Amino acid sequence: MQLQHKQIQANGVKLHVVEGGNENGDAIIFLHGFPDFWYGWQKQIAYFVEKGYRVIAPDQRGYNLSDKPRGVRNYHLDTLTSDIVALMDNLHIDQAYVVGHDWGGGIAWWLATNYPQRVKKLVICNMPHLVVLRNYLLSSVRQMCRSWYMLAFQVPFLPERIIRHALNLKKALRNSSKNKAFSGEDLVKYQEAWSQKYTFTAMINWYRAGMRYQFSTIAKQEMRSKLVEAPTMIIWGKKDAYLSWKMVEPSAKMCKSCAVHYIDDATHWVHREYPEDVNRRMDTFFTN
């Protein structure tokens, strides 16, 4: 499988983008979360390239080989979403299937809500709709406890130093996953991605911006009661240590049309643990 690595100017930053497959095929954009990068979708990329799709997997701003602008405000939800819109414009993609996991799922939700004409169908892996996440973080003690790291990340400077020196991210990936989702070779690649200058601060700034700016932005969205227009599918590993599966059904209600698939034995890393199942479900969803 031959993949192209490109640096593409989008919304004032350069994004490292991996692209493969049929240039004339239907486009699929894969959006990774924390502390991932494009490589996290490797098993999906290989599958859908083989199926004849045009596959695009960017390193989102702040990650791996993409630009890492200084300042928390540069990681505002609207800015991150505008990156993907600008990327699509640069690649001459009017509409795409959009797949997101974790924070990438958050951007995918926001893209589908605010740029409905750009999303043909939406697939979300283990990330609730942002309105639902906000409400649960404000009302559910259990979810607050699961999301303790979001608060810890608000401390200036210290979180990235702890992560950098203790290499806790490697342990977190292995401890929060199963079925050998991350091999030793995978973790070497992740370590290389995290070793890029300013990466730890940039990744954590997504969470800092979330607490400082996003809650009010999401609250305004909730007041508009705007449903996701694109046909949506949520795939959820029910053993997610970070995000409760109880947020799935409220998230589905934020869509005009939504199919939900639980994988009972999967964790937060459902697409890496059960790639054959996830790929098959996505493929069927796209083609029906």
N, C-alpha and C positions, 0 to 999 in steps of 0.2 A: 504494500500500500504506500503510494507516494503522496506525501503531504507537503504543502507549500507553507513556509513561514514568512510572514510579511509584517512590516511596520507601517501602520495606516494612521494618517492624521484624522482625528475625529474629535470634534468639540474642544479644540485647543490642546489636546494631548496626543501623543503617539501611543497607539495600542498595538501590542504584539498579537497577531492573529494567525491561527493555524487553519488552513483551508484545504479541502480535498474533495474528490468526487467529480461528478458530472457538472460542468459549468452551466449547462442548460437544464439541469434537473431542479426540482423543487428545493428551496433553501431551508435548511434547519440551522438555527443558531442555538448553541449550547452555552449557558451562562453558569459558571462555577460560583461557589461560595467560599467561606472561610474554613480553613486556611489553604485553600486549594489553588489550582491554576488550570490552564487548558487541559493538562495531562489527565486530570481527574475523569475526563470523559473518554478516555482512550478506547474503552470497550464499546461505547456507543458510536464513536467516530468510525471505527473499523467496520462495524455492522452496517451503518447507513451509507458509507461510501460504497460498500459492496452492493447495496440495494439501488445505487444509481442516483442518490440525492447529492445535492451540493451542500457540503457540511462546513460550517464556520464555527470555530471555537476560540474566542478571544481570551487573553489574559485581561481581566478587567483592571481598570485604573488602580494603581497601588500594588499590583501583583506581578511577580516574576519579571518579565522583560518589558512590561508596559511602563509608561511614565508614572512617577509618584510625586505629584505636586505637594508642596508643603502647605500645612494649614488644614484644620478640621473642616472648614466650610467647603473645601474643594471636594468633599465626599458626601455632599448633600444628596439626598435621594433623587431629586429632580435632575441634578447634574449627572449622576451615574446613569440615569435612564436616557438622558440626552446623548450620552456617549454611544449608546447602542443605536439610537436613531441616526446619529451622524455616521456611524460605521455602516449601517445599511445603505445610507445615501451614497457613501463613497464606493461601496461595492455594487451599486445600481440594483439594489434589492428593494422592491416596492413592498413586498409582503413575504413573511416567512413563518414557518413553524418555529415556535420558540419554546425551548426547554430550559428550566432553571432548577437548581438545587440550592438549599440553604439561602444565603444572601443573594445568590444568583436567581433563586426563585422569587425573592422579594422584588428584584428589578424586573423580572418577567411579569409578575402581577401588576406592577406599576406601569410597565410598558403597555400591557394589554388594556388596562383601565383608561389610560390617558392618551394612547395612540392606537385606538382600536383598528384603524385602517391598516396598520402595519403588521398585525398578528393574524395569521390564517387560522392556526389552532395553537392551543397553549397546553403544555405539560409541566406540572409542578411535582418535584420530588422533595418531600419532607420540608416544606416551608408553608406555613399558613398565610392566608391573605393578610396583608399588613394591618388592616383595620381590626381583624380578629386577634392578631398577635398583640397589638397595642392594648386592646380591651382585656385580654387575659393577663398581660403583664401588670395591669392596674387593678385587677380584681381577684386573681387566683394566686393564693399563697403557694400552692404547689408549683405553678409555673414560675413564679418569682424565684423559688428555690432552685429550680432547674436552670434558670437563666442568671444565676449569681455572677457569672463571669462578665456579663454585660455591664454590671455595676462596677466590678473590679477594673474593667478596662477604662473607666472614666478617670482613674488616677493618672496624672501626667507622668510620662517618662518611665515609671517603675514597671508597668506590665511588660513592655517590650524588652526591658533589660532582663527580667526574670525569664521570659520565654527564650530569649536569645542564649543565655548562659546555661540554663538548666535543660534546654532542648525539650521542654515539656510538650511541645506540639507533636513530636514523634510519639511520645507516650500517649497523648490524648487520642491520636488517630488510631493507634492499636487498641487502646482500652475501650474506645467507644464503638469499635467495629468487631465483626466476626467473619468467619468463613475465609480467613486470610485475605481480607479485602485490600490490605497494603502489604506487599512483599518487601523484602529487604532492598531489592532493586528499586521499587517504587519510592521507598523512603530516602534513598540516595538522591533521586531526582527532586523530591520535595525539599531536601536539605539544600540542594543547589538553587532552587527557586527562592527559598527563604534567605539565602546568603546575599542576594542582591541588595545594594545599598538602599537604606531607608525603608526596606520592605516591611519590617515588623511594625514600625510606627504607622506606615500607610495602611496596612491591613487593619490595625486596631482603630485607626481613625474612622473607618466605616461605622464602628460601634459608638465612638464618641459623637460623631455627627448624628447617629440615630437617636441618641438620648437628648442632644442639644436642640436639634431642629426637626427631626422627623415626626415626633409625637404631635406637634401642632399642625404640621403639613397633613398628616394622616387624618387628624380630627376634622380638618376642613373637607377632606375627601369623603369622610363618613357622612357629613352633613349633606353632601350632594347626592348621597344614596345612589351612586353610579355603579351599575352592575357590569361585570366583564362580559362583553359581547361575543368574543371568540369562543367556539366550542372548547371546553377545558377538560383535562383529565388530571386528577391528583393521584399519585402513587405514593404510598406511605408505609414505611417500615414501623411497625407498632412498638418495637423495642428501642425507639429513639430515646436516648438518655437526656436530650436537651429540650425537645419540643413534644408536648403531649399530643397524642392522636385525637384527643377530644376537640382539638381545634379544627379538625378536618371537615366535619359536617357544617359548622358555621361558615367555613371558607367556601364550601360548595354552594351555599346559599347566596354567596356574593356573585354568582355567575348565572347567566341566563340558561346555560346548559352545562352540566358537569357530571362526569363519570368518576367514581371513586374506587380505587383498588388498594386494599390493604395487603401487605405481606407480613403475616403474623410474626415470623421469626427474624425479620430484618431490622436493622438499627437505622440510625440517621444516614448511613452510607448505603442505602438500598440499591442504588444504581451500580455500585461496585460489588456488592455482595451477591446480587441476583441479576447479573447483566442480561442473561438469556431471557428471563421472564420480563424484565423491564423493557428490553429492546422489542420483544415480540408484542407486548401491549402497546407500545408507542407506534410501531409499524402498522398494526391493525387500526389504531385510532387515526393515523394520518391517511390511510388509504380508504377507509369507509366514508 
